[in-house]
Structures are given as structure tokens and as C-alpha cells.
Amino acid sequence: MSALAAPSLPGPSPFEAALAEMAAALVLLDAGGTVTFANARAAALLGCAELVGLPIRSLPAACGGAEPEGAALAEAVRAGRSLRLHLALGDERLVETALTPLSTGGFALTFEDVTEHIRGAALARQEPLTGLCNRVGLHDHLHAALAEAARTGAPLAVLMLDLDRFKSVNDTLGHPVGDALLRKVAERLRRATRREDVVARLGGDEFAILQAGAHGGAAQPEAAEALARRLVDLVGRTYVVDGHMLNVGVSVGVALSPADGADADDLLKHADLALYRAKAEGRGTYRFFEPAMNAQMQARRSLEIDLRRALALKQFELAFQPQIQLETGAVVGFEALLRWNHPERGPVSPALFIPLAEEIGLIVGIGEWALRAACREAAGWTQAASIAVNLSPVQFRGGRLVETVMNVLAQTGLDPARLELEITEGALLENTDGVLAVLNGLRALGVRISMDDFGTGYSSLSYLQKFPFDKIKIDQSFVRGMEDNAECGAIVRAIARLGASLGMRTTAEGVETPDQLAAIRAEGCTEVQGYLTGRPMPAAQAAALLCRPVAQTPVRPATLPPARPADTLTA
């Protein structure tokens, strides 16, 4: 008896075979959302062999995903609509999932592994040094947060941050230490913020924070103010980096939406304006945006444009204020003072345009012009009086100051011994060793160096120890206070005695009354400068003053009380 042949089972239809062999991962659902078919690619991609029979709500969880995605898919099936979402699998892969209704009934579900694409996009929005979000990423988050805020009406805040004194760390200790410091700052910013806040580094020492959503029950602007306060405190604490104890502060500007703008660019601009105000008002603090800041910034930009034009068109002038030797009453030198007479604004105060020129770097060009003009003028005087020119701390940063001075002296023919360069403590505070090296280079040219506004900083005495200045200029605040403040008189007396013991001349600035003049002479100062003895004057008038006999100069020795020897003074 022959064996009966087994009945042959029907194979897959050509259509099913084509679906099974598709390169794309495909799952088919019936109208109720139950899986009726899954090709091999889908099973492999999702890491789940038993997909058929699963309800759509359970499919993500079966593949290591989360319940919310399953609920969203089930709701789309119920509503009969398309849906596209990202499914996070248990092995940290991301799968883009697209649900599409079919004309014949049911749904098609396709999957694509987008892990590398998403990670690449995330890296493109990540700042490599700190791992924080970068400017592009911040814009993306801000646009999304603003769209959500427009829908819900919830306010949000943007905080712009700028580190104080960071540049001096880079300049003195090098970029590796600066980079390590930035990473520590970034970590503190993470600790100061919530997980849902966006912290970004925009470049250099600039950071930003997007504060959106609920804030533990606190409303805006209270939540933003609390964060700003926390940032100023936390970032301002001491850091230890490669054995160095570093102190940097932070200035913060805050803008709120919708009050300060519903557009990303407007919010960032307004937060930046508020940051500028915080820095202008002393740093280490925070400020909220105010509408008036816009007008102030426009005025500043207009002044900046005019300032650049003034340098190009040579609209600056020099005025010369005499310096008088108290012992003889002779004019021994002049200080060159920068003046700007704008064709429309009229005279612009140096207190207004010089800080701006320093901020935008234009002071280097302006300073070189002033140095050259002052030396050229002094070279034409009939008397060998000195010419004093102020140097900005910014002029020490480029590494060209010694070369510039050398070239100016060569071009104008001025004897280097007649040039006196004045610096303030601000120049030494930024990079003491670097500035001292430049000062030694200038001294090697034969020029003289003066410490201006002496006594107003906390390190004045230490600087006198580090560099042999030729002259100390006593700040006018002490001179003006001598008449009704014994402490000011004691300070002037101590500085005069210190100068004498170190072989340095002492010039009292800002002398305006005969009583002040008599007092500073009695205290042993060697020179005087101020409105009483000579206001700033044009170049021609300064040259004429040098030609007068001593008896016709602003200070006549016979009218003054005799000076006490400085080495007999008591502090």
C-alpha cells in the first residue's frame, strides 16, 4: 500500500511575499488597531518576533518603548487619522513611526531607525567644550517654547549671562585653564537650573538660559528673578582649576515673554540689552529689560558710528593742561587731553566717548593718533618741557604698544626723555606681568612712566614696589577733600613722603582753590596741576605759555608758603 502524499499548504500570495521581502519595516493593522501582519524587517528593527495579534496600544511597550506613544497611536487609530512620532526603544535607539490609514480599511505602520540622524542633529546643536546647547539649539528650543506659550498663555523668560573678569584668566593663565573654568561654570549653571530649563553656551564666556513652563508655583517675573539671584551667587563663588584659585562673577540680563516680545530674536535682543545694563552698572548683578533700554542702545550705536567717523575724518583735538613745579613756579610740562567737538552734537564729554571707544576697541587707533599729535606738538616747543599722554588698558593688549611708541618718537623727533606715559591701576589689574613687561620695554626706549589717580585702588603700593615709576599723580578726590577732611590731608602727606623716599616726583591733580594749593605745597608735593594753575588750552596757547618768564606763569614762588622737606613729614 503506497503512502499517501501530505496535502500541500497554500503559500503566501505574491502580494504577501512582496510585503515580506520589503526593505522597509512594515506592520499592517486592522480597523480596530490589531496587528495582522509584520514583515521580517519590522520584527528585526523593533526587536520583537511576536508582533501579530498585538493591539497597537501595547506595541511600543512590547518593544521596550513607553506607554504614551502607544496611547497616541491608539487614539490616532480610533480617530482614523495619520500620525508621525518618534518611538524610543529600550536599547536607546530612536525609531520614526508613521501611521497611515489605508483606502481598503485598516492602517499601515512603517518604521525607520533615525538614531544616528537624531544624534547627529543633536550634536549639531551642542557646544563641544561644555556639552551645553549651542546658539542654533537655543533658537530651536526658544521657537518651540514660544509656540507652546502662545497656545497656553504661559510666560517664559530668557536670561543672558556674561562672565566678569574671564578675559584676564585667559590672558594670564592660558586657554587650557580658561576652557577648564568654562566647563566648571557650565556645571554650576546646570545645578542652578531645572531639568526642563535649556542652558546654552553662545560662545566665549557668553551663556543663555531659557526658563519655560511651571516654576514650582512661582510666577514670572519672580521665578526669573530668583534664578538670576541664584546664578549671581553660585557662579561668583571661588573655583579651583589646575591648582589656581579663580574668582569670576557673572552679569545677567532678563527678558520676559510676552511682555518683552513674542519673537525669539526680540527676546534675545532685549535680554542682551538688559545684560549690557547690568555690566554697565557694576557687573556681578542682574537687570530686567526696560523699554527705555532700546532708545539708549540706539543712542549708543549712533555715538559709535559718529566715533568711528571722527577717527577717520580726524575730528579729534588735543588740549594741553600745564604742570607747574611748586619750588620754582615754572611750567615743566603739559598733559595732553583728548577733545571731540562733534559738528552736530557739539563738545562730547570724554567721560562719554572714551569708555565706548575702549569697549569697541577703537581706543587703540584714537590713542595712537593722540600720542603722535602730542609728540609732534611738543617737538616744536622752544622749551624742553615734558608732554604727558594717557594710555588706556586696552592699548596694552595688542602687543604693539612699544613698537608704536618707538615709531612715533622716530617720526616726530621728540626726545624720549620728554615723553611721559600715564597709566592707571586698571591697566595693571588685567594682566600685571604682561603690562609690567610692556612698561619695561617703554622704559628701555627712554620714556618716563607715571602712575595716574594714585590711591584710588587697593593695590597701588604693591605696584610701586614692582615697577619704578617716575611720577605719582595724586588723585584729585584727595586734593579736594583736604580742606574739610583731615584724612585726605594725611593721605596726600603720606603719598608725598612715599614719593620722596622712592625718588619719584608727586603731582597733585585737580587743584582749584588757593587754599588747596597752599596745602599741597605744605605737604611736600613737587608739582601741581588743576584749574587754578591752568585750564586745558589749545596748542598755540601752550607754546606761548612756555615762552613767558617764570614770574608770569600761573604760580609765583614768592606767593606760596615755604615747602617743608618731604623727608621730615610725618604720616
ABEGO torsion letter per residue (X at the ends): XBBBBBBBBBBBBAAAAAAAABABBBBBBBAAGBBABBBAAAAAAAGBABABGBBAAAAAAAAGBBAAAAAAAAAAAAAGBBBBBBBBBAAGBBBBBBBBBBAAEEBBBBBBBAAAAAAAAAAAABBAAAGBBBAAAAAAAAAAAAAAAAAAGBBBBBBBBBBBGAAAAAAAAEAAAAAAAAAAAAAAAAAABBAABBBBBAEEABBBBBBBEBBGGBBOAAAAAAAAAAAAAAAABBBBBGGBBBBBBBBBBBBBOAAAEABAAAAAAAAAAAAAAAAAAGEGBBBBBBAAAAAAAAAAAAAAAAAAAAAAAGABBBBBBBBBBAAAGBBABBBBBBBBBBAAAEBBBAAAAAAAAAAAGAAAAAAAAAAAAAAAAAAABABBBBBBBBBBAAAAAAGAAAAAAAAAAAAAGBBAAABBBBBBAAAAAABAAAAAAAAAAAAAAGBBBBBBGBGABAAAAAAAAABBBABBBBBAAAAAAAAABAAAAAAAAAAAAAAAAAGBBBBBBGBABAAAAAAAAAAGBABBBEAAAEBBBBAAAAAAAAABBAAABABBAAABBBBBBAAABBX
